[in-house]
Amino acid sequence: MYTQALDSPGKDPVAATGEAAERFQARVDADEKIEPKDWMPEAYRQTLIRQISQHAHSEIVGMLPEGNWITRAPSLRRKAVLIAKVQDEGGHGMYLYSAAETLGVSRAQMVEQLLSGAAKYSSIFNYPTLTWADVGAIGWLVDGAAIMNQVPICRCSYGPYARAMVRICREESFHQRQGFEIMMTLARGGAAQKAMAQDALDRWWWPSVMMFGPSDADSKHTAQSMRWKIKRFSNDELRQKFIDVTVPQAHFLGLTLPDAHLRLDEVSGHYEIGPIDWSEFHAVLKGNGPCNRERLEARRAAHAAGEWVREAAAAHARKLEDRAATAQHQERGSP
Ligand code: BYC
């Protein structure tokens, strides 16, 4: 996949050395922002392209599970809110593709990597949305996890990524609240509604915990990404923050987390969870989650159906260029 550039033989781009590399690291250490035209190690650029494009793909694929419920939202208000949320996710994808483009990769290349299955997107979006409560659980847990992960990225060393994240995080915070509000309505409703909320929590809890990525011991990119201040916290640190914030919220809702080992460690003040089933995470990453094929098929179909729009936009752009060139020519030719 496109991270292969990091492994090119004969070069060790991760350990970029020399005066430029030292100056670069000093700027990062001083919390200066790195901008597109600044010198940067090739591995830094590739790491950002990998992470930002994966992030953009996640936003775009993330529209699918919730989009599935737009036609079946239980009221006009819920429908309007859900449409706005799904549209926000599309917007986040666009900001992020634009941020990645500043690193010299084209949107067409990134989209091709997604559609061919070469690029990853978040594991969480390979699970189905079976009931309306899943829309609540996604907002509460998935957007909640996203906020935990993404707020520190507002301080990422790469300027365009950091700036894109500021607006995205504000919107994610609305999304989280709308999800929690759906869960609260269901949890305070009749027995069937409460059971629906509990069932959604049962199915979304562990995949949300896994969203933060492999444990620190198995995370191959964390150490370098933290040195470059692309990541400010490790996967396990962010996972723990998410758990500590979310468990009391589940208690407030009167719901039970699907983890018999869950306990509050009175000394550290942190919740301890049971073992994570990493075999499930790796299966999803390999393309064998419950909805991987369906998600990629939906994106491929959408891309093919949009071909005429891309062609029309390109033809229109060419027409505008021709008109501008003709006008310039006439201006020069006129006395
Ligand atoms: N799913 O060394 P590691 C959203 C991959 S959008 C799939 O820890 P890194 C939202 C990782 O890419 C949510 N793959 O890597 C949208 C790497 O593979 P490669 C997305 C995962 O990059 C709509 C390998 O595992 N958020 O929130 O240091 C509606 C080793 O991992 C996952 C972002 O993308 C996963 N869960 O850390 C609602 C945020 N985890 O590329 C919500 C930005 C790991 O070497 N991204 N992998 O083949 C990040 O913060 C980091 O990239 C990660 C992974 C924490 C995800």
Residues whose N, C-alpha, C, O or C-beta is under 5 A from the ligand:
A	BS01	BYC	Q51 Q54 H55 S58 E59 G62 E89 K120 Y121 S122 S123 V142 D143 A146 M210 M211 F212 G213 P214 S219 K220 H221 T222 S225
